[in-house]
Amino acid sequence: MKKSARGVRIAGRILSMAGVTIGCLLLVLLGIVWVMEKGPSPTATRMFTRSVRETSAIRWVSNIFLSEEEIEEYKSVSTEDVETEQINTSLIHPAEVAAGEEEDGNGVELIDIAEGTCKGKLLIVKNPKQVILGTSNGFGTAPGLQLTDMVKKYDGLAGVNAGGFNDENGRGDGGTPQGLVISEGKLLYGSAYGTYHMVGIDKDGILHVGLMKAQDALDKGMLWAVSFVTHDGLASSLIINGEVQKKNMGGGVNPRTALGQREDGALLLLVLDGRSINTLGATMQDVADIMLEYGAINAGNLDGGSSSVMVYDGEIINHCASVTGPRKIPTGFIVLDKEWVSGE
């Protein structure tokens, strides 16, 4: 009986210590949040607020010490719905590059990115017709696929995550896209009469970004397309006809995924890490700057945060920010080992 009572006392002390430790950690975290939201630096408050509001799981953190009116002052606002420049396809001249002609034997070049505080991977695909849009099965009726499985499904060399998807409170199953999905020239998700912030590739291998009606995209020969808008409404276009779209340069610091195209038609698949001890992440301006450095004429922002993943040779090669591992997603841009041909 004495041993039993002693065991209960010890267990009680351990639980008490654990409770005190957790309580102290919570107080420290709340203190950090208070400093970020109510501290002396409006710039830090703006960046912190925009960063957490871009997440699905912890957007609510911005409401701990800030009112809705205060948050409105820090929100990123895009004006792309008011005026959107269309890409000039004559600026892009896709070269005739056969897969396997490059040094690594598969038509792609992999580059480590370390620009300032930004770290990640850039995949350059010389032949844009080697890039297709992979999809999961049964939008809205089945869970999405992890990117490794999606790349394997298409027997791809590599891939990155693509469009946005419904993810209420960060607990979605990745099976329901947001906006539209076009695959093999067919509208798989969305309305033909709807207007979407689009990132897509047409039959000539030319990348399109910007606001577009789905039917107009199909009429232009769009083969592969997704859409993405941040939680605060920043549109997907980063660079159009060589010009940075300043209206979409808001947002905070987070992991990022983007797709760009050089004048010679080569596609730039970029994934930047974040939410780690190595790097907090990148701003939209960081993404645009890196794209310009590598020659992008047009570039579009894709889903980021915990979804930002690059797969190469069957493995995830960047730092995935999701604490539960790679997320299930509905769409991904997949790099094939040869030019895509309809019906094969």
Backbone hydrogen bonds, N-H to C=O, Kabsch-Sander energy under -0.5 kcal/mol:
donor,donor_aa,acceptor,acceptor_aa,energy
5,A,1,M,-2.3
6,R,2,K,-2.5
7,G,3,K,-2.2
8,V,4,S,-2.0
9,R,5,A,-2.3
10,I,6,R,-2.5
11,A,7,G,-2.6
12,G,8,V,-2.4
13,R,9,R,-2.4
14,I,10,I,-2.5
15,L,11,A,-2.4
16,S,12,G,-2.5
17,M,13,R,-2.8
18,A,14,I,-2.5
19,G,15,L,-2.6
20,V,16,S,-2.6
21,T,17,M,-2.7
22,I,18,A,-2.7
23,G,19,G,-2.5
24,C,20,V,-2.6
25,L,21,T,-2.5
26,L,22,I,-2.5
27,L,23,G,-2.2
28,V,24,C,-2.5
29,L,25,L,-2.7
30,L,26,L,-2.7
31,G,27,L,-2.2
32,I,28,V,-2.3
33,V,29,L,-2.6
34,W,30,L,-2.6
35,V,31,G,-2.3
36,M,32,I,-2.4
37,E,33,V,-2.4
38,K,34,W,-3.3
39,G,35,V,-1.4
45,T,41,S,-2.2
46,R,42,P,-2.6
47,M,43,T,-2.4
48,F,44,A,-2.7
49,T,45,T,-2.7
50,R,46,R,-2.5
51,S,47,M,-2.2
52,V,48,F,-2.4
53,R,49,T,-1.9
54,E,50,R,-0.8
54,E,51,S,-0.7
55,T,52,V,-1.4
61,V,58,I,-1.6
62,S,59,R,-1.5
63,N,60,W,-1.8
64,I,61,V,-1.7
66,L,62,S,-0.6
71,I,67,S,-2.5
72,E,68,E,-2.1
73,E,69,E,-0.9
73,E,70,E,-0.5
74,Y,70,E,-0.7
74,Y,71,I,-1.3
75,K,71,I,-1.1
82,V,79,T,-1.4
83,E,79,T,-1.5
89,T,87,I,-0.9
91,L,88,N,-2.0
92,I,89,T,-1.5
93,H,263,E,-3.6
95,A,264,D,-2.1
97,V,95,A,-1.4
98,A,96,E,-0.5
101,E,98,A,-1.7
105,G,102,E,-1.7
109,E,124,I,-2.1
111,I,122,L,-3.0
113,I,120,G,-2.7
114,A,112,D,-0.5
115,E,118,C,-1.6
116,G,114,A,-0.7
118,C,115,E,-2.5
120,G,113,I,-2.0
121,K,271,V,-2.5
122,L,111,I,-2.6
123,L,269,L,-2.8
124,I,109,E,-3.0
124,I,122,L,-0.5
125,V,123,L,-0.6
125,V,267,L,-2.7
126,K,107,G,-1.6
126,K,124,I,-0.7
130,Q,127,N,-2.0
131,V,128,P,-1.4
132,I,130,Q,-0.5
132,I,334,I,-2.5
134,G,132,I,-0.6
134,G,332,G,-3.8
136,S,330,P,-2.1
140,G,175,G,-2.2
141,T,138,G,-2.6
142,A,138,G,-1.8
144,G,173,D,-2.5
145,L,329,I,-2.5
147,L,327,R,-0.5
149,D,146,Q,-0.6
150,M,146,Q,-2.1
151,V,147,L,-2.8
152,K,148,T,-1.8
153,K,149,D,-2.2
154,Y,150,M,-1.3
155,D,152,K,-1.4
156,G,151,V,-3.0
157,L,335,V,-3.4
158,A,335,V,-1.3
159,G,311,V,-2.0
160,V,333,F,-1.9
161,N,309,V,-1.2
162,A,331,T,-1.7
164,G,227,S,-1.8
166,N,176,T,-2.7
170,G,167,D,-2.3
171,R,168,E,-1.8
174,G,166,N,-0.5
178,Q,164,G,-1.9
180,L,178,Q,-0.5
181,V,189,Y,-2.1
182,I,225,A,-2.6
183,S,186,K,-2.4
185,G,223,L,-2.1
186,K,183,S,-1.6
188,L,181,V,-2.4
188,L,186,K,-0.9
189,Y,181,V,-1.6
194,G,191,S,-1.5
196,Y,212,M,-3.0
198,M,196,Y,-1.0
198,M,210,G,-2.8
199,V,226,V,-2.5
200,G,208,H,-2.6
201,I,224,W,-2.8
202,D,206,I,-2.3
203,K,221,G,-1.7
205,G,202,D,-2.1
208,H,200,G,-3.4
210,G,198,M,-1.5
212,M,196,Y,-2.5
214,A,194,G,-2.5
215,Q,192,A,-1.9
217,A,213,K,-2.3
218,L,214,A,-2.3
219,D,215,Q,-2.5
220,K,216,D,-1.5
221,G,218,L,-1.5
222,M,217,A,-2.2
223,L,201,I,-2.1
224,W,201,I,-2.1
225,A,182,I,-2.2
226,V,199,V,-2.1
227,S,180,L,-0.6
228,F,197,H,-1.2
230,T,234,L,-2.1
233,G,230,T,-2.1
238,L,299,A,-2.7
239,I,299,A,-1.9
240,I,243,E,-2.4
242,G,297,I,-3.4
243,E,240,I,-1.9
245,Q,238,L,-2.9
246,K,244,V,-1.4
248,N,245,Q,-2.4
249,M,246,K,-1.8
252,G,50,R,-0.6
254,N,252,G,-0.6
254,N,282,A,-1.9
256,R,272,L,-1.9
258,A,270,L,-2.4
259,L,300,G,-2.4
260,G,268,L,-2.4
261,Q,298,N,-2.3
262,R,266,A,-2.6
263,E,295,G,-0.6
265,G,262,R,-1.7
267,L,125,V,-2.4
268,L,260,G,-3.0
269,L,123,L,-2.9
269,L,267,L,-0.6
270,L,258,A,-2.5
270,L,268,L,-0.7
271,V,121,K,-2.6
272,L,256,R,-3.0
273,D,119,K,-3.2
275,R,280,L,-1.7
276,S,279,T,-1.9
282,A,254,N,-2.7
284,M,250,G,-0.7
287,V,283,T,-1.9
288,A,284,M,-2.5
289,D,285,Q,-2.7
290,I,286,D,-2.2
291,M,287,V,-2.4
292,L,288,A,-2.5
293,E,289,D,-2.2
294,Y,290,I,-1.5
295,G,292,L,-1.9
296,A,291,M,-2.8
297,I,261,Q,-3.5
298,N,261,Q,-1.2
299,A,239,I,-2.3
300,G,259,L,-2.9
301,N,236,S,-4.1
302,L,257,T,-2.9
303,D,162,A,-2.5
305,G,255,P,-2.3
307,S,304,G,-1.7
308,S,305,G,-1.5
309,V,307,S,-0.6
311,V,159,G,-2.7
312,Y,315,E,-2.9
313,D,157,L,-2.3
315,E,312,Y,-1.7
317,I,310,M,-2.3
317,I,315,E,-0.5
318,N,310,M,-0.6
320,C,318,N,-0.8
325,G,322,S,-1.3
329,I,145,L,-2.6
332,G,134,G,-2.0
333,F,160,V,-1.8
334,I,132,I,-2.6
334,I,332,G,-0.6
335,V,158,A,-2.6
336,L,130,Q,-3.2
336,L,334,I,-0.6
340,W,129,K,-3.0
344,E,341,V,-1.9
